[in-house]
Amino acid sequence: MTEIDVVVIGAGLAGLTAARALHAAGRRVRVLEARDRVAGRNHGDTLSNGVPVEMGGQWIGQTQTEVLKLVEQLGLKTFATYDNGEAVTLYNSTLTRYGDETFGLSDAAAEEVGRLQAALEALAETVSLSSPWASAQASELDRQTVDEWFRTNTDNPEALAFWDAVVPALFSAETAEMSLLHFLFYIKSAGMLDILVGVTGGAQELRVVGGTHQISERLAAELGDDIVTLDAPVHAITHGDDGVRVDFSRGSITAAYAIVTIPPTLAGRLRYKPALPAARDGLTQQIPMGSVIKIQVAYSTPFWRDAGLSGFAFSLDDPLSITLDNSPPDGSCGVIVAFFEGAHARIAGRWSQEERRASAVATLTKLFGTQAADPIDYLEQNWMEEEYTRGCYGGRLGAGVWTQYGAALSEPVGRIHWAGAETSDVWNGYMDGAVRSGHRAAAEVGARLDSRGES
Ligand SMILES: Cc1cc2nc3c(=O)[nH]c(=O)nc-3n(C[C@H](O)[C@H](O)[C@H](O)COP(=O)(O)OP(=O)(O)OC[C@H]3O[C@@H](n4cnc5c(N)ncnc54)[C@H](O)[C@@H]3O)c2cc1C
């Protein structure tokens, strides 16, 4: 006889939504969280003037319906990301303002980017979301990297530079680090590329007043301290026909089932007794996390708005490649959110904070003018250094991984079930995907508890 029905590992959105669903169904559940806080990859910080900023996941799009529902249920409010005015692109030291669909590229490059986008979206349509490895052209798509596909399909250097910035902006990884099948799966999982990269009408449309970490904080408060245990890193799971025993820093607990919601690469670092099947362990060895350092640069006013700029910028020349306006809803100060991503993050990660700040401010000055040279505050979070995340935004699959190992991503191993943003077939890698995965795992375990009368 086990102590409880389900032990959930990780108190991010996946873990807390799974626990909430199970608790609501009358199951005895416990959540073990390694950090001294909940929310995992959603983390809030505060500028010195008291304005809250998001250091992890922040934007929600209108088609991310599961996370939006949760925001509403928990009494949180959203507001629109500032998106008025023109955007800028810096390429080969030339700054271009634009208010159309060209991304500030030359006519020839914009046309080429559009052609490649249409080709990618047509290919993405052929991918199965539930079983990408079983898609019609799975082997062919999985054998090549995104980099190979772009370089085979265009020789326009400006279009290539654009995709070399967009892909890391989406994955915090380089085009050479991911299979084409994974890229296509991700595009289809989100709807289409315009939704992935867009602000209004896209994945960056909304923010949560006060920050997204509050979603998890409110879920945890609802569940209470008896259910959610912080400072409890799990290190081993013993599993068998009768249930699971989970060993963590301060003890152990037995349950009928476990739901592991930590990123696959971290799940692979737990000790399993008996050891996991080779297919599952092999999978966890091959889903590395992306590399990102997220920064928030504050100014006394959102001065770029006066110049008719939205704050959305791409630099194809600099380590800091993408920026957006992240000012508070009342515009009481100006905040630019920006990212060092992929290879740039790995290089910038070796610099001192002063060097990163100087590099970021120099890029912002090129993009938005001399007023950007004088910020009132600078915050950064290096997600690669986080012991219980080890990189963001999420895990990615390199060439050959979906077709060789993909089936093991969310297939339970005995009484162990898997959740987390990486396991979702809709909005994979996003907060919405994390919520969906939590619901899916809770339903799977609930059904098994029902059918066996184990509760
Ligand atoms: C910089 C950044 C920007 C992002 N931007 C966006 C965005 O704008 N919109 C969006 O939708 N998504 C965004 N994301 C992604 C989004 O934050 C994640 O997809 C989502 O939060 C993942 O939730 P999860 O529950 O699957 O995983 P996590 O949040 O990683 O939760 C896993 C939990 O497990 C805990 N844990 C780890 N190891 C152990 C252990 N051994 N024992 C116990 N607990 C453990 C962790 O501490 C963590 O709390 C971003 C992420 C980052 C980092």
PDBQT file of the ligand as one rigid body, heavy atoms in Angstrom, charges set to zero:
ROOT
HETATM    1  C1  LIG A 501      14.076  33.045 -20.986  1.00  0.00    +0.000 C 
HETATM    2  C2  LIG A 501      12.822  32.279 -21.306  1.00  0.00    +0.000 A 
HETATM    3  C3  LIG A 501      11.857  32.850 -22.097  1.00  0.00    +0.000 A 
HETATM    4  C4  LIG A 501      10.701  32.139 -22.417  1.00  0.00    +0.000 A 
HETATM    5  N1  LIG A 501       9.703  32.782 -23.089  1.00  0.00    +0.000 NA
HETATM    6  C5  LIG A 501       8.494  32.190 -23.206  1.00  0.00    +0.000 A 
HETATM    7  C6  LIG A 501       7.363  32.946 -23.628  1.00  0.00    +0.000 A 
HETATM    8  O1  LIG A 501       7.451  34.154 -23.849  1.00  0.00    +0.000 OA
HETATM    9  N2  LIG A 501       6.173  32.292 -23.736  1.00  0.00    +0.000 N 
HETATM   10  C7  LIG A 501       6.028  30.960 -23.423  1.00  0.00    +0.000 A 
HETATM   11  O2  LIG A 501       4.921  30.426 -23.530  1.00  0.00    +0.000 OA
HETATM   12  N3  LIG A 501       7.086  30.247 -22.982  1.00  0.00    +0.000 NA
HETATM   13  C8  LIG A 501       8.293  30.832 -22.835  1.00  0.00    +0.000 A 
HETATM   14  N4  LIG A 501       9.351  30.147 -22.305  1.00  0.00    +0.000 N 
HETATM   15  C9  LIG A 501       9.193  28.696 -22.064  1.00  0.00    +0.000 C 
HETATM   16  C10 LIG A 501       8.307  28.427 -20.843  1.00  0.00    +0.000 C 
HETATM   17  O3  LIG A 501       8.754  29.179 -19.765  1.00  0.00    +0.000 OA
HETATM   18  C11 LIG A 501       8.379  26.929 -20.538  1.00  0.00    +0.000 C 
HETATM   19  O4  LIG A 501       7.995  26.180 -21.675  1.00  0.00    +0.000 OA
HETATM   20  C12 LIG A 501       7.454  26.474 -19.406  1.00  0.00    +0.000 C 
HETATM   21  O5  LIG A 501       7.498  27.365 -18.331  1.00  0.00    +0.000 OA
HETATM   22  C13 LIG A 501       7.902  25.079 -18.979  1.00  0.00    +0.000 C 
HETATM   23  O6  LIG A 501       7.125  24.610 -17.896  1.00  0.00    +0.000 OA
HETATM   24  P1  LIG A 501       7.375  23.137 -17.374  1.00  0.00    +0.000 P 
HETATM   25  O7  LIG A 501       6.512  22.940 -16.187  1.00  0.00    +0.000 OA
HETATM   26  O8  LIG A 501       7.290  22.182 -18.478  1.00  0.00    +0.000 OA
HETATM   27  O9  LIG A 501       8.928  23.094 -16.938  1.00  0.00    +0.000 OA
HETATM   28  P2  LIG A 501       9.695  23.917 -15.816  1.00  0.00    +0.000 P 
HETATM   29  O10 LIG A 501       9.168  25.290 -15.693  1.00  0.00    +0.000 OA
HETATM   30  O11 LIG A 501      11.144  23.771 -16.154  1.00  0.00    +0.000 OA
HETATM   31  O12 LIG A 501       9.358  23.123 -14.471  1.00  0.00    +0.000 OA
HETATM   32  C14 LIG A 501      10.119  22.046 -14.020  1.00  0.00    +0.000 C 
HETATM   33  C15 LIG A 501      10.311  22.213 -12.515  1.00  0.00    +0.000 C 
HETATM   34  O13 LIG A 501      11.046  21.083 -12.039  1.00  0.00    +0.000 OA
HETATM   35  C16 LIG A 501      11.981  21.514 -11.064  1.00  0.00    +0.000 C 
HETATM   36  N5  LIG A 501      13.049  20.512 -10.998  1.00  0.00    +0.000 N 
HETATM   37  C17 LIG A 501      14.104  20.323 -11.808  1.00  0.00    +0.000 A 
HETATM   38  N6  LIG A 501      14.846  19.270 -11.385  1.00  0.00    +0.000 NA
HETATM   39  C18 LIG A 501      14.221  18.776 -10.285  1.00  0.00    +0.000 A 
HETATM   40  C19 LIG A 501      14.486  17.678  -9.402  1.00  0.00    +0.000 A 
HETATM   41  N7  LIG A 501      15.539  16.883  -9.555  1.00  0.00    +0.000 N 
HETATM   42  N8  LIG A 501      13.643  17.471  -8.374  1.00  0.00    +0.000 NA
HETATM   43  C20 LIG A 501      12.538  18.249  -8.183  1.00  0.00    +0.000 A 
HETATM   44  N9  LIG A 501      12.247  19.315  -8.997  1.00  0.00    +0.000 NA
HETATM   45  C21 LIG A 501      13.072  19.555 -10.040  1.00  0.00    +0.000 A 
HETATM   46  C22 LIG A 501      12.431  22.859 -11.589  1.00  0.00    +0.000 C 
HETATM   47  O14 LIG A 501      12.988  23.643 -10.563  1.00  0.00    +0.000 OA
HETATM   48  C23 LIG A 501      11.132  23.439 -12.142  1.00  0.00    +0.000 C 
HETATM   49  O15 LIG A 501      10.447  24.169 -11.166  1.00  0.00    +0.000 OA
HETATM   50  C24 LIG A 501      10.519  30.812 -21.956  1.00  0.00    +0.000 A 
HETATM   51  C25 LIG A 501      11.487  30.239 -21.136  1.00  0.00    +0.000 A 
HETATM   52  C26 LIG A 501      12.615  30.969 -20.801  1.00  0.00    +0.000 A 
HETATM   53  C27 LIG A 501      13.599  30.382 -19.837  1.00  0.00    +0.000 C 
ENDROOT
TORSDOF 0
